[in-house]
């Protein structure tokens, strides 16, 4: 896999990027075989857990100024992601202390 995921995923947070990097390293050094039946089951179970954690979401409603929404959509488009995903990413970074306004 030569250290490259083959795609750019700027919307992954640091924990998700670390998990993906560890997963790829485990396949490369033989700790996990993506080709064996047991390896496939282990991989599937790991990703099922990750997916379950990432899907725990709650809908919220925000009232924002139209010009802010327009700018957010522009930024998200430039990053190649849906604007709601971008907003969720920014809010997640604030909630985890990676962005601070204090």
C-alpha positions in Angstrom: 0.0 0.0 0.0 3.1 2.2 0.1 1.7 4.5 2.8 -0.9 6.1 0.5 -4.6 5.7 0.9 -5.1 6.5 -2.8 -7.6 9.3 -2.0 -7.7 12.5 -0.1 -10.1 12.6 2.9 -9.7 15.9 4.6 -12.9 15.4 6.5 -11.4 12.6 8.6 -10.5 13.7 12.0 -7.1 12.8 13.5 -8.5 9.7 15.3 -10.0 8.3 12.1 -6.8 9.0 10.1 -4.8 7.2 12.8 -7.1 4.2 12.7 -6.9 4.0 8.9 -3.1 4.3 9.1 -2.9 1.5 11.7 -5.2 -0.7 9.7 -3.1 -0.3 6.6 0.1 -1.0 8.6 -1.4 -4.1 10.0 -2.2 -5.4 6.5 1.3 -4.5 5.3 3.2 -6.2 8.1 1.0 -9.3 8.0 -0.9 -8.8 11.4 -4.1 -8.8 9.3 -4.6 -10.6 6.1 -7.3 -9.0 4.0 -7.3 -12.1 1.8 -7.8 -14.9 4.4 -11.3 -15.7 5.7 -10.4 -15.0 9.3 -8.6 -11.8 8.3 -11.7 -10.7 6.4 -13.9 -11.4 9.4 -11.6 -9.5 11.7 -11.4 -6.5 9.3 -15.2 -6.6 8.9 -15.7 -6.6 12.6 -13.3 -3.8 13.2 -14.9 -1.6 10.5 -18.4 -2.5 11.8 -17.4 -1.1 15.2 -15.9 2.0 13.7 -19.0 2.5 11.6 -21.3 2.1 14.6 -19.4 4.7 16.5 -19.3 7.1 13.6 -23.0 6.8 13.0 -24.1 7.9 16.4 -25.4 11.2 15.4 -28.1 13.6 16.5 -29.9 16.0 14.2 -29.7 19.7 15.2 -31.3 22.8 13.7 -29.3 26.0 13.4 -30.4 29.4 12.2 -27.5 30.9 10.3 -27.1 34.0 8.2 -27.4 33.3 4.5 -24.0 34.8 3.7 -22.4 32.5 6.3 -24.1 29.5 4.7 -23.0 30.6 1.2 -19.4 30.9 2.4 -19.5 27.6 4.2 -20.8 25.9 1.1 -18.0 27.5 -1.0 -15.3 26.3 1.5 -16.8 22.8 1.6 -17.0 22.6 -2.2 -13.3 23.7 -2.4 -12.4 20.9 0.0 -14.5 18.4 -2.1 -17.1 17.5 0.5 -20.7 18.2 1.3 -21.2 21.4 3.4 -23.0 19.5 6.2 -20.1 17.1 6.5 -17.8 20.1 6.6 -19.8 21.8 9.3 -19.9 18.6 11.4 -16.1 18.3 11.0 -15.6 21.9 12.2 -18.0 21.4 15.2 -16.2 18.1 16.0 -12.9 19.9 16.1 -14.3 22.5 18.4 -15.8 19.9 20.7 -12.5 18.0 20.9 -10.4 21.1 21.5 -8.6 21.1 18.2 -10.1 24.5 17.4 -10.5 27.0 20.3 -12.0 30.5 20.3 -11.2 31.0 24.0 
